[in-house]
Amino acid sequence: MTRQATGPSRRGFLMLGGAAAASAAIMGLAGIAAPGGEHYGALLNGEVPQVLSEKELAVLSVAAETLVGPIPGLPSIYETRTPARIDRELSLSRGTLLSDMKASLLYLEYSPLMGISLSRFSSMGAQEREAHLRALSRSEDPLERAIYNGVRFLVFFFYYTDPRTWAHLGYEGPQMPAKFFPAGNRIENLEALS
């Protein structure tokens, strides 16, 4: 009776494990040695993170700025406080959504180093960031597309829930008067927390 292999051989398993360990070490060193990490505070536009780290909020801010871009006649993502409102929402949800978002932002920051770029996402120029996001959106890897779509969804959702953007969408606003909800993520809530 012949014996059939049911998985990788011991040598294949060790080679795969070694490659994974080497990749993890390289990515860890890239996170330490790649130039540009000291600039995160300057990208926050005065916002103080609630549950995201300073690095994560900075990467989210740069991604939001790249995704929305300057739109004539509309406020910037900093004026709508889009990154801070996403951070506030994540502070209310915790669990899987928070851990997935943190992992997505970390991947977004370091994924350019896995390609031909020698820069982190937050250190890239605007055109490089646009090209990188476009590549993620068209990637054959479903995880990369999910990261792009998840970040994009949150950015656009929170940007376009600002009343100053509604006319651009042809939306006249809610038919009922707005009520202050202290646990919400509107700009008024962020100001009340400050």
C-alpha positions in Angstrom: 0.0 0.0 0.0 1.4 3.4 -1.0 1.3 6.3 1.4 -0.1 9.5 0.1 1.1 12.9 1.4 -1.7 14.8 3.2 0.1 18.1 3.5 3.5 19.7 3.1 6.5 17.7 3.9 8.5 18.4 7.0 11.1 20.2 4.8 8.4 22.2 3.1 6.8 23.1 6.4 10.1 24.3 7.8 10.9 26.3 4.7 7.4 28.0 4.7 7.8 28.7 8.4 11.3 30.2 7.9 10.0 32.3 5.0 7.1 33.6 7.2 9.5 34.4 10.1 11.9 36.2 7.8 9.0 38.2 6.3 7.7 39.1 9.7 11.2 40.2 10.8 11.7 42.3 7.7 8.4 44.0 8.1 9.2 44.6 11.8 12.5 46.1 10.9 10.9 48.1 8.1 8.6 49.5 10.7 11.5 50.5 12.8 14.1 51.4 10.2 12.0 52.9 7.4 12.5 56.7 7.4 9.5 59.0 8.0 7.8 57.7 11.2 8.5 60.9 13.2 6.1 62.9 11.1 2.8 61.4 12.4 2.0 64.1 14.9 2.2 66.8 12.2 -0.5 64.9 10.2 -3.1 65.0 13.0 -4.1 68.6 12.4 -4.5 69.1 16.2 -6.7 66.0 16.7 -6.1 63.8 19.7 -6.7 60.1 19.1 -9.3 58.3 21.3 -8.8 54.6 20.4 -6.5 54.8 17.4 -2.8 55.4 17.9 -1.2 58.6 16.7 0.2 56.6 13.8 -3.1 55.0 12.9 -5.0 58.3 13.0 -2.3 60.0 10.9 -2.5 57.2 8.3 -6.3 57.5 8.3 -6.1 61.3 7.9 -3.7 60.9 4.9 -5.9 58.2 3.3 -9.0 60.4 3.8 -7.3 63.4 2.3 -6.3 61.3 -0.7 -9.7 59.6 -1.2 -11.8 62.8 -0.8 -9.3 65.2 -2.3 -9.9 68.9 -2.5 -13.5 69.6 -3.9 -14.1 73.2 -4.8 -16.7 74.8 -2.6 -16.7 71.9 0.0 -14.9 71.7 3.3 -11.8 69.6 3.7 -11.7 66.4 5.6 -10.0 68.4 8.4 -12.8 70.9 8.5 -15.4 68.1 8.7 -13.1 66.4 11.2 -13.7 63.1 9.3 -10.7 61.2 10.8 -11.6 62.3 14.4 -15.2 61.3 13.9 -14.2 57.8 12.6 -11.9 57.5 15.6 -14.9 58.5 17.9 -17.1 55.9 16.2 -14.5 53.2 16.6 -14.3 54.1 20.3 -18.0 53.3 20.6 -17.9 50.0 18.8 -14.6 48.3 19.9 -14.3 44.6 19.2 -13.7 43.2 15.7 -14.4 46.5 13.9 -11.7 48.3 15.9 -9.1 45.5 15.5 -9.8 45.2 11.8 -9.5 48.9 11.2 -6.2 49.1 13.2 -4.9 46.2 11.1 -6.1 47.8 7.9 -4.4 51.1 8.7 -1.2 49.3 9.6 -1.3 47.3 6.3 -2.0 50.5 4.4 0.9 52.3 6.0 3.5 49.5 5.3 2.2 47.9 2.1 4.1 50.2 -0.2 7.3 48.8 1.3 6.4 45.4 0.0 6.3 46.7 -3.5 8.8 49.0 -5.3 8.4 52.0 -3.0 10.8 52.9 -0.3 8.3 55.1 1.5 5.5 54.5 3.9 2.0 55.4 2.7 1.9 58.5 4.9 5.3 59.7 3.6 4.3 59.4 -0.1 3.3 62.3 -2.3 -0.3 62.8 -3.3 0.1 61.1 -6.7 1.9 58.1 -5.3 -0.8 57.7 -2.6 -3.5 57.9 -5.3 -1.7 55.2 -7.4 -1.3 53.0 -4.3 -4.9 53.2 -3.4 -5.9 52.6 -7.0 -3.7 49.5 -7.0 -5.3 48.2 -3.8 -8.8 48.8 -5.2 -8.0 46.7 -8.3 -5.9 44.1 -6.6 -6.5 40.4 -7.2 -6.0 39.8 -3.5 -9.5 40.0 -1.9 -7.9 41.2 1.4 -6.3 44.2 -0.2 -9.6 45.1 -1.9 -11.4 44.7 1.4 -9.0 47.0 3.2 -9.4 49.6 0.5 -13.2 49.3 0.5 -13.5 49.4 4.3 -11.4 52.5 4.7 -13.1 54.2 1.7 -16.6 53.4 3.1 -15.9 54.9 6.5 -14.2 58.0 5.0 -17.0 58.8 2.6 -19.7 58.0 5.0 -18.4 60.3 7.7 -17.3 63.0 5.2 -20.7 63.2 3.5 -22.7 63.1 6.8 -21.4 66.7 7.4 -24.3 69.1 6.6 -22.0 71.3 4.6 -21.6 68.6 2.0 -25.3 67.8 1.5 -26.0 70.4 -1.2 -23.2 68.9 -3.4 -25.2 65.7 -3.2 -28.5 67.3 -3.9 -29.7 66.4 -0.4 -31.6 69.1 1.4 -31.2 67.6 4.8 -33.5 65.7 7.2 -37.1 66.7 7.4 -37.1 66.6 11.2 -35.0 69.0 13.3 -31.7 67.5 14.5 -31.4 66.4 18.1 -28.2 66.4 20.1 -27.2 62.8 20.9 -24.3 62.9 23.4 -22.9 59.5 22.4 -22.9 60.3 18.7 -20.0 61.1 16.4 -21.1 64.5 15.0 -18.8 67.4 15.1 -20.8 68.9 18.0 -20.1 65.8 20.0 -16.4 66.1 19.5 -16.4 69.7 20.6 -18.4 68.7 23.7 -15.8 66.1 24.6 -12.8 68.6 24.2 
